Amino acid sequence: MKPVSTSFSTLKRNQATNSADPLVYGKTPPIGSGGSAIGTILIESGRLSAENAERISRLQSDQGKRFGDLAIELGLLTDDDIRFALSRQFDDLYLPADDTSLNHQVVAAYKPFSPVVEKLRALRSQLMLRWFNAETHHNALAIMSSSVGEGRSFIAANLAVVFSQLGERTLLIDADLRTPSQHELFKLGNTIGLSGMLAGRIGTEAIARIPTLPELYVLPAGAVPPNPQELFGRAGFAELLKSLIRDFDIVILDTPAANEYAEAQMIAAGSGSALILARKNQSSVSEMIKLTRSLQQTRTALVGSVLNDF
């Protein structure tokens, strides 16, 4: 990430698309714990039988080798199995490749050691240093770009995941009421969501907890309304956002294309800050300049810009 110059209570369930509905907004115990033995984690996840775990433990006592090294030597586990167990042991949760609870475009949940996710972690670190601050309530960020197809939803979803993996109670809001996509990435229903909350038809039961990533919550866009600009222009949006910012450590907002839909600037102004994306060999410099100037006019803090080559 590089800085941009100045010129420039008890709740209901959210409808899900599969039989395993995610839990909604509210605390539940995390999966696993830091004190769990690797063997126990692997047995509980179905990657290792109890008999083979006992066999490895006996050999471990005789040979003085690490559990994982012996298991790999015996052909009972793979490197990926050991990384999976270690991630559970240290609460750095990620999902196995055969898990279908999320769309695999949520790469931070499936491929934590990939170059893409390393870049996302670097971005997370820069944001923690430059902007997010609990004491000053700098904990909301709108992900913006000037045009469609520049990767806002991908970056917003995966950035929310890596923040949740830090142990931060993270809320991802799909504020793109034109072409919402976060419900597809996290396999949620989209009949209720932000649009219903802004219209006063539903409350915080629209916020879904992602059970496989215990610190992550998602507020889908909900039914596509005929008047997105009017909904965001009402006082209720600012009040709702202030309430959610108080309730969560990190709030990430996915937005519509800023130079096509005026509500993008309203969303950014409500969050107080924005991160601008540009896609390599696609984004227009003049359109980005137009966007940054519009943010300056609304006194939205421009935290930085990211060249998206994912």
C-alpha positions as CSV (number, residue, x, y, z in Angstrom):
1,M,0.0,0.0,0.0
2,K,1.2,3.5,-0.8
3,P,-0.1,6.8,0.6
4,V,-2.1,9.0,-1.6
5,S,-0.8,12.5,-2.1
6,T,-3.0,15.5,-1.1
7,S,-3.5,16.3,-4.7
8,F,-5.0,13.5,-5.7
9,S,-29.3,-8.5,21.8
10,T,-30.3,-12.1,21.2
11,L,-30.8,-12.3,17.5
12,K,-32.5,-14.5,14.9
13,R,-30.8,-16.4,12.1
14,N,-30.1,-15.0,8.7
15,Q,-31.4,-17.2,5.8
16,A,-28.7,-19.2,4.2
17,T,-28.5,-20.9,0.9
18,N,-27.5,-24.3,2.3
19,S,-28.8,-26.4,5.3
20,A,-26.0,-25.2,7.7
21,D,-27.2,-21.7,8.4
22,P,-24.4,-19.5,9.9
23,L,-24.9,-18.2,13.4
24,V,-25.8,-14.6,13.7
25,Y,-24.4,-11.6,15.4
26,G,-23.5,-12.7,19.0
27,K,-20.7,-14.5,20.7
28,T,-20.0,-18.3,20.5
29,P,-17.0,-20.2,21.6
30,P,-14.1,-20.4,19.0
31,I,-13.3,-23.6,17.2
32,G,-10.5,-25.3,19.0
33,S,-8.2,-23.7,21.5
34,G,-4.5,-22.8,21.8
35,G,-3.9,-25.7,24.2
36,S,-5.3,-28.4,22.0
37,A,-2.8,-31.1,21.0
38,I,-2.1,-31.5,17.3
39,G,-3.2,-35.1,17.4
40,T,-6.5,-34.2,19.0
41,I,-7.2,-31.5,16.4
42,L,-6.4,-33.9,13.6
43,I,-8.7,-36.6,15.0
44,E,-11.6,-34.2,15.5
45,S,-11.2,-32.8,12.0
46,G,-11.3,-36.3,10.5
47,R,-7.7,-36.2,9.1
48,L,-6.3,-38.8,11.4
49,S,-7.7,-41.9,13.1
50,A,-7.4,-42.4,16.9
51,E,-5.5,-45.6,16.2
52,N,-2.9,-43.9,14.0
53,A,-2.6,-41.1,16.5
54,E,-1.8,-43.5,19.2
55,R,0.7,-45.3,17.0
56,I,2.5,-42.0,16.2
57,S,2.6,-41.1,19.9
58,R,4.2,-44.4,20.8
59,L,6.9,-44.0,18.2
60,Q,7.3,-40.4,19.3
61,S,8.2,-41.6,22.8
62,D,10.7,-44.2,21.4
63,Q,12.4,-42.0,18.8
64,G,12.1,-38.5,20.4
65,K,10.8,-37.0,17.1
66,R,8.1,-34.4,16.6
67,F,4.5,-35.7,16.1
68,G,4.2,-34.1,12.7
69,D,7.5,-35.3,11.4
70,L,6.8,-38.9,12.3
71,A,3.3,-38.7,10.8
72,I,4.6,-37.5,7.5
73,E,7.4,-40.1,7.5
74,L,4.8,-42.8,8.0
75,G,2.7,-41.4,5.2
76,L,-0.3,-40.8,7.5
77,L,-0.4,-37.0,7.1
78,T,0.8,-34.4,4.7
79,D,2.5,-31.0,5.2
80,D,-0.9,-29.4,4.7
81,D,-2.5,-31.5,7.5
82,I,0.2,-30.3,9.9
83,R,-0.2,-26.7,8.9
84,F,-3.9,-27.0,9.4
85,A,-3.4,-28.4,12.9
86,L,-0.9,-25.7,13.8
87,S,-3.3,-23.0,12.6
88,R,-6.0,-24.5,14.8
89,Q,-3.6,-24.8,17.8
90,F,-2.7,-21.1,17.5
91,D,-6.1,-19.9,16.6
92,D,-5.0,-18.8,13.1
93,L,-8.1,-20.4,11.5
94,Y,-8.3,-21.4,7.9
95,L,-10.4,-23.9,6.0
96,P,-9.3,-27.1,4.2
97,A,-9.5,-27.3,0.5
98,D,-12.5,-29.7,0.6
99,D,-14.5,-27.4,2.8
100,T,-17.4,-25.8,0.8
101,S,-18.9,-23.5,3.4
102,L,-17.5,-20.4,1.6
103,N,-16.7,-19.5,-2.0
104,H,-13.0,-20.3,-2.7
105,Q,-12.5,-16.7,-3.8
106,V,-12.2,-16.0,-0.1
107,V,-8.6,-17.0,-0.4
108,A,-7.6,-15.8,3.0
109,A,-9.8,-18.5,4.5
110,Y,-8.4,-21.3,2.2
111,K,-4.8,-20.4,1.2
112,P,-3.2,-18.6,4.1
113,F,0.3,-19.2,2.8
114,S,-0.2,-18.0,-0.7
115,P,1.5,-14.8,-2.0
116,V,-1.9,-13.1,-2.4
117,V,-2.7,-13.6,1.3
118,E,0.8,-12.5,2.3
119,K,0.1,-9.2,0.5
120,L,-3.3,-8.9,2.3
121,R,-1.5,-9.3,5.6
122,A,1.0,-6.6,4.7
123,L,-1.9,-4.3,3.8
124,R,-3.6,-5.2,7.1
125,S,-0.4,-4.2,9.0
126,Q,-0.1,-0.9,7.2
127,L,-3.8,-0.1,8.0
128,M,-3.2,-1.0,11.7
129,L,-0.2,1.4,11.7
130,R,-1.8,4.2,9.7
131,W,-5.4,4.3,10.5
132,F,-7.2,1.8,12.8
133,N,-7.2,3.1,16.4
134,A,-9.7,2.0,19.0
135,E,-9.2,5.0,21.2
136,T,-10.0,7.5,18.4
137,H,-12.7,5.2,17.0
138,H,-10.9,5.0,13.7
139,N,-12.2,1.5,13.0
140,A,-14.2,1.8,9.8
141,L,-13.0,1.8,6.3
142,A,-14.7,2.0,2.9
143,I,-13.1,0.0,0.1
144,M,-13.5,2.1,-3.1
145,S,-12.6,2.3,-6.8
146,S,-13.8,4.4,-9.6
147,S,-15.2,1.8,-12.0
148,V,-16.6,-1.8,-12.0
149,G,-14.4,-4.8,-12.2
150,E,-11.5,-3.4,-10.1
151,G,-11.8,-5.9,-7.3
152,R,-13.5,-4.1,-4.4
153,S,-15.6,-7.0,-3.3
154,F,-12.6,-9.4,-3.4
155,I,-10.4,-7.1,-1.4
156,A,-13.1,-6.2,1.1
157,A,-14.0,-9.9,1.8
158,N,-10.4,-11.1,2.2
159,L,-9.3,-8.1,4.2
160,A,-12.2,-8.7,6.6
161,V,-11.0,-12.3,6.9
162,V,-7.4,-11.4,7.8
163,F,-8.5,-8.9,10.4
164,S,-10.8,-11.5,12.0
165,Q,-7.8,-13.9,12.0
166,L,-6.0,-11.4,14.2
167,G,-8.8,-11.8,16.8
168,E,-10.4,-8.5,15.9
169,R,-14.2,-8.7,16.0
170,T,-14.8,-7.8,12.4
171,L,-17.9,-6.8,10.5
172,L,-18.0,-6.8,6.7
173,I,-20.9,-4.7,5.3
174,D,-22.0,-5.2,1.7
175,A,-23.0,-1.6,0.9
176,D,-23.2,-2.2,-2.8
177,L,-26.9,-2.2,-3.2
178,R,-26.6,-2.2,-7.0
179,T,-24.7,-5.5,-7.6
180,P,-24.1,-7.1,-4.2
181,S,-21.8,-10.1,-4.0
182,Q,-20.7,-10.7,-0.4
183,H,-23.7,-13.0,0.2
184,E,-22.3,-15.2,-2.7
185,L,-18.8,-15.2,-1.4
186,F,-19.9,-16.2,2.1
187,K,-22.9,-18.4,1.0
188,L,-25.5,-16.4,2.8
189,G,-29.1,-15.6,2.0
190,N,-29.7,-12.2,0.6
191,T,-33.4,-11.7,1.4
192,I,-32.6,-9.6,4.5
193,G,-29.7,-7.3,4.9
194,L,-28.6,-3.7,4.8
195,S,-31.3,-2.4,2.5
196,G,-34.0,-3.7,4.9
197,M,-32.2,-2.1,7.9
198,L,-32.0,1.2,6.1
199,A,-35.7,1.0,5.3
200,G,-36.5,0.3,8.9
201,R,-38.0,-3.2,8.2
202,I,-35.5,-5.3,10.0
203,G,-32.9,-5.0,12.8
204,T,-29.5,-6.5,13.6
205,E,-30.7,-10.0,13.0
206,A,-29.6,-9.4,9.4
207,I,-26.0,-9.6,10.6
208,A,-24.7,-13.2,10.1
209,R,-21.9,-14.8,12.0
210,I,-19.5,-16.9,10.0
211,P,-19.1,-20.0,12.2
212,T,-15.9,-21.3,10.6
213,L,-14.2,-17.9,11.2
214,P,-15.5,-17.1,14.7
215,E,-14.6,-13.3,14.8
216,L,-16.1,-12.5,11.4
217,Y,-19.6,-11.2,10.8
218,V,-21.2,-10.3,7.5
219,L,-24.1,-7.9,6.8
220,P,-25.3,-8.8,3.3
221,A,-26.8,-6.1,1.1
222,G,-30.3,-7.6,1.2
223,A,-33.0,-7.1,-1.5
224,V,-31.9,-4.7,-4.2
225,P,-33.9,-1.5,-3.7
226,P,-35.1,1.0,-6.3
227,N,-33.6,3.9,-4.5
228,P,-30.1,3.2,-3.0
229,Q,-29.1,6.9,-3.0
230,E,-32.1,7.9,-1.0
231,L,-31.6,5.1,1.5
232,F,-28.0,6.2,2.1
233,G,-28.9,9.8,2.2
234,R,-31.2,9.4,5.2
235,A,-30.1,10.1,8.7
236,G,-30.7,6.5,9.6
237,F,-27.6,5.3,7.7
238,A,-25.2,7.5,9.7
239,E,-26.9,6.4,13.0
240,L,-26.7,2.7,12.0
241,L,-23.1,3.0,11.1
242,K,-22.2,4.8,14.3
243,S,-23.9,2.0,16.3
244,L,-22.0,-0.8,14.4
245,I,-18.7,1.0,14.8
246,R,-19.2,1.0,18.5
247,D,-20.1,-2.7,18.5
248,F,-17.2,-4.0,16.4
249,D,-13.4,-3.7,16.5
250,I,-13.2,-3.4,12.7
251,V,-15.8,-2.4,10.1
252,I,-15.1,-2.9,6.4
253,L,-17.5,-1.6,3.8
254,D,-17.8,-2.9,0.2
255,T,-19.1,-0.1,-2.0
256,P,-20.4,0.4,-5.6
257,A,-18.3,2.0,-8.4
258,A,-17.7,5.5,-7.1
259,N,-17.7,7.4,-10.4
260,E,-20.9,5.8,-11.5
261,Y,-23.0,5.9,-8.4
262,A,-23.2,8.9,-6.0
263,E,-24.0,6.9,-2.9
264,A,-20.4,5.6,-2.8
265,Q,-19.2,9.0,-1.5
266,M,-22.0,9.0,1.1
267,I,-20.9,5.6,2.3
268,A,-17.3,6.7,2.5
269,A,-18.2,9.9,4.3
270,G,-20.2,7.9,6.9
271,S,-17.3,5.6,7.6
272,G,-14.9,8.5,7.8
273,S,-12.2,6.9,5.7
274,A,-11.5,5.2,2.4
275,L,-9.0,3.0,0.7
276,I,-8.8,3.4,-3.1
277,L,-8.2,0.4,-5.4
278,A,-6.8,0.6,-8.9
279,R,-6.5,-2.5,-11.2
280,K,-3.3,-3.0,-13.1
281,N,-3.7,-2.2,-16.9
282,Q,-7.3,-1.3,-16.4
283,S,-8.0,1.7,-14.1
284,S,-8.0,5.2,-15.5
285,V,-5.7,7.8,-13.8
286,S,-8.2,10.6,-14.6
287,E,-11.0,8.7,-13.0
288,M,-8.9,8.0,-9.8
289,I,-8.1,11.7,-9.6
290,K,-11.8,12.5,-9.9
291,L,-12.5,10.1,-7.1
292,T,-9.8,11.4,-4.7
293,R,-11.0,15.0,-5.3
294,S,-14.6,14.0,-4.5
295,L,-13.4,12.4,-1.2
296,Q,-11.5,15.6,-0.3
297,Q,-14.7,17.6,-0.8
298,T,-16.6,15.4,1.7
299,R,-13.6,15.5,4.1
300,T,-13.2,11.7,4.0
301,A,-9.8,10.6,5.2
302,L,-7.9,9.0,2.3
303,V,-5.9,6.3,4.1
304,G,-4.1,5.0,1.0
305,S,-4.2,3.4,-2.4
306,V,-3.7,-0.2,-3.5
307,L,-2.7,-1.5,-7.0
308,N,-4.8,-4.6,-7.3
309,D,-3.0,-7.2,-9.5
310,F,-4.8,-10.3,-8.0
